[in-house]
Amino acid sequence: MPRIAYINLEMSRAITIMGSFVADVAFRTSAMPQWGETLMGTSFRLGPGGKGSNQAVAAARLAGNVSFVSKLGSDAFGEIARRLYREEGIETSCVFESQEEATGAAAILIHESKGENGIIVVPGACFHLTDQELRKASKVIVRSVVFLTQLEQDLAVVERGLRYAHDAGVTTILNPAPAAKLPDSIYPLCDFLTPNESEASALTDIPVNDTNGAERAADVLLARGVRLVLVTLGANGAFLKTQDGAKHIPAIDAGSVVDTTGAGDAFNGGLAVALAEGMSAEDAVRFGCAAAGLSVTRHGTAPSMPHRAEVDKLLMRKA
C-alpha cells in the first residue's frame, strides 16, 4: 500500500506540482487533415495549457495549497502563464525564466462533434530546468504532503524530483504522460502511478481496453515497485490496484461531453488534493473522477478545471 505521509493531519497540506506550461492553440474541426491537406476549421482558441500547469490550476481551484515548479520563456506565452498563476493563487517561487528558450506550445485538434482530440506538444523552456534550479525547488518539494509530476519535461528532472520527494517521505504521484519508456529506477519512487489506457499499454506492452487489461498491466507495474497503480479508463472510470487488492471505480457523469482535452489533468489535480486532505485512495479516485467529469463538459484545458464547490455538489448528488 502507499506510504501514509498523506494521512497525518498534523502535517501541512501543501502540494507541489512540477511540470510543463505550454500555450494551447486549439482548433475545432469536423475531420483530421491528412499530410498535405488543408481543412477549414470551425473555431480557434489560444489559452494556457501544459499538463503540469493544468494540474496545478485544477488543484488550486479545488482548494489545494499549490506550489508550481517549471520554467518559462521571456515572451508573450510566458506572460499568459504568469497572469494565470496570479489569478489562481498558485505559489511561483520556483517558476524560473529562460532568456534563451521560448515558452512551449501545443497544437490541439478537436473533433467538433465527438469531443475527441489529437495533440502535438513542443515543451520549450520547461524542458531546460538546471541542476541549480532543481536544487532550489527541492526545498519546496520536501515540505509538501503530495508531489505530482508528469513526462512533458526532461526525464532526469522527473526522476530527481520524485527522489527528493520520496526520500523526504512525501507521497508521490507520477502521471506518465505523454507515454514514454521509463527507467526501472523510477518505479519504486512512485506511490501512485496514473497512466491512461494507452500509456499503460506503452509501459507494459499489454493491450489495455478494459478492466481485465488494466489489471494485467497494473500487475506488471506493481512488480516494478509502484505502490498503487491507477489506470484511468476515460468514460469507464478508473481501475485501482495494490498488492492487497483491486477495485474498479466508475466514471461520474456531470453532463454532455464537449471537450476531453483536460480530463486527465483534472483527475490528477483532484487526486493530489484529495490525498493531501487525507482521503482514502478510493475516495480520492472518486474525487478525481468528479473533477474530470466536470472538466469534459467545457471547452479548453486550464479554463475547464472545476472549482471545489462544483465537485462537492456533484459528489453529494451522486452519493
N, C-alpha and C positions, 0 to 999 in steps of 0.2 A: 504493500500500500504506500501511497505518497507519504513523505515525511510530514510531520504535523506542525511545522512552524506556523502555518496559517491559522490554526485554531487557538493560538494563545492570544486571548483577547486583551491581555495587558500590553501587548506589543503595539507599535504604531501600525496603522493600516495603509501605509504608503505603498504605492505601486510604481515600479519603474518599467517603462517600455522602451526598448531600443529597436530602432528600425528606420525605414525609409520614409522620406517625404518625396512625392512627385506631384507635379501638376497634372491633373486628369484632363485630357482633351477628349471629350466623349461625343460620338456621332451615333444617332439613331438611324436605322436603315431597314428596308424590307428584305434585304438579302446581303450576303457577304460577297465582296468582289473577288474575282479570280485575278491571278497575276496578269498585269497588263490591262485590266478592265477598270473603267471609271463608272461609278454609280452616283446618282443623286440621292443624298440623304434627306431625312425629314426634319432633323433638328440638330443643334450643336450646343454643347456646354463646356465651359472652362471652369475648373474648380480644384480644390485641394484634394489630394489623394496620397497613395502610398500605404502599404499595409501597416507599417509601424505607426504612422501618423493617424490613419483611420482608427486603429485600435486605441490609440491614446485619446482621441476625441470620444470614441464610444465609452471608454472607461470614465472619462471626466464627466460626460453627460449623465452617467449612471451613478454619480456621486462618489466616484473614486478620487483619491488624493494622488494625482498622477504627475510624475516627472518623465520627461521625454529625452532620450539620447539619440542624436542624429547629427547630420551636417548638411548645410545649405550653401548654395552659391550666393554671391553678392549680386543679385539680379531680381527682376520683377517677379519671377516664380517664387523665389525665396521670400519676398515680401508678402506674398499670399499666405505662406506658412506662418510667418511671424505674427501677422494680423490675426490669423485663426487661433493661435495659441493664447494670445492676449484675450480674445473674446471667450475662449472656452475655459480659461483659468488653469492652463497647463503650465507647470514649472519648467523653465527652459535654460537653466544654468549650464546644461550640458548639450544644448543645441549649438554646435560650433559653426563657423563660417569659413568657406574656402574662397580665396581670391582667384584661384586657377580653374576650378571645376564648376560647371554650371549646375544649377538645381535640376534634379531629374524630372522626367515627364513620362506620361503613359498615354498611348493611343488606345481608346476603348471603342469598339464597335458593338452596338447593342441592337438586337433584333426588335423591331418596334412592336410586334405583337406577342412574341414569346417571352421577351424579357431576358433571353439568354445573351451571353456576351463573349467576345474574344478580345484579348488584351496584349499589347506589346509594351514592355517597360524598359526604359533606359534609366538606371538609378542615379547616375550623375554623382554629385558631391557626396551623397551619403555612403558611397562605396569607398570613401577615402578618409575614414577616421584614422588618425595617427595613434601610435602607442601612447604618446603623452596625453592625448585627449581621452583615450580609453581608461588610462590610469586615473584621470580626474573623475571620469564617470563612475569608476568603481566605488568611489566614496559615497555616491548616491545609491548605487545598486545594493551595497551591503547593508544599508539602513532600511531597506524595503522589506515588506512581508511577501510580496509577489514580484517576480521578474518575468517579463514576457518579451520574447523576441521572435524573429522570422528570418527568411532567407533572401530578402531583397537587399543584401549587404554582403560584404566580404565574409566568407565562411570562417576564416581565422578569427575575425572580430566576434562573430556569433559565438564561437566556442569559448573564447576568453571571457565574454560577458556571462555566459552560462556558468563557467567555472568560478568566477568571482562570486556569483550568487550562491551556487551550490555549496562552496566551501564556507560561506557565512551562514548556512542554514536557511537561506531564503527559498521559498517554494518557487520552482522554475517551470515555465511553460514555453515549449518550443512549438511554434506553428510552422511546419516545414513547407512553406510556400514562398515562391513558386517551387515546384518539385526539383530536387537536386540530390545527387548521391552524397551521403553523409559519411564522415569517418567514424569508425567504430567507437572512438573515444568520446563522441558527443552523446551517445545514447544514455550512458549511466549518469550524465549530468541533468537529465530531464525527469522531473517529477511527472509532468504531463506532456504528452506529445499529441498534437491535434491535427493530423492530416485529414484532408477530404478524401473521397474515393480514389481519384486519380493519383494523388500524392502517396496514399498508402500503397497503391499498386506499384508506383515507381520505386518506392523504398524497399519493397519486398518481392517484386516480380510475381505477385499473386493477384489475379483479377479480383477487383472489389466492385461488385454490382449490387450487393445485398448484404444482409447481416451475416450470412454464412461466410462470405468472402471477407467481410470486415473482421470477423472473429479469427479467421485463419491468419490474416495479415497482422492482427494485434498480437497473436501468439509469437510470431517471428520478432516483432519489435520488443515485446516483453523479454524474450530470451536474450536480446542485445543489451538489456539493462535498464530500459524505461520502466518507471514505476506504475504509471497508469496511461493506457492508450485510449484515446478518444477519437474515433473516426466519425467525421461529420458526413451525413448522407443526404444533404440537400433537403428536399421535401419529405424525406423519410426519417428526418431527425438525426440522432447520433447514437453510436454504439460505444459503450464504455466497458473496458476490461482491465482487470488487475490479475495478479496471480491468484487471488482469492475468489474471483467470480466475474460474471459479465451481466450487462443489462442493456437492453435497447430502450432508448428514451425517444418517444415520438416527437415530431416537429410540433410547433404551436402555431396554429393558423391565426393570423392577425388581419386577413383581408386579401384582396386580389393582388397577385404578383405583378409589379410594374417593372422592377429592375433588380436583378440578383447580384449586381456587381459587388456591393459591400457586405453581403450577408456573413461571410466567413470572418470578416474583421469585427462586425457587431458581435458575433458569437464569442470570439476570443476576448474582446474587451469586456464583455459581460461576465465571462468565466473568471477573468482576473479579479474583477470587483467582488464577485460572489465569494471566491476563495479568500480574498483579503478580509471579508466580513465574517469569515468563519463558517460559511455554509458547508454542508457535506458535499462530496463530489457529485452525487446525483442531483441535489438541489441546485448546485452551481451550474450543471449542464442544463437543467430546465430554465434557469435564469438566462443563460446564454442563448438557448433556443428561442425564448420570448423576445430577446433583443434582436436576434436575426429575423424572426418572423415579422417584426415591425419594420425593420430596415428595408425589406424587399417590397413593401407597399409604397415606396417613394423613389424618386429619381436621385441619382448621384451616389457618391460614396460617403465622404465625411458628412455632407448635408443630410444624408438619410439616417444617420445614427439617432436612435430614440433617446428620450430623457427618462430619468428614473421613474417619475410618476406614471408614465405610459406603460413601462414594463410591469410595475407593481399592479396597476389596474388590470392589465391583460392576464397576469398570473392569477389574480383573485377571481377574475371572470371564468378562467379555465379550471379552477380548482375543483 
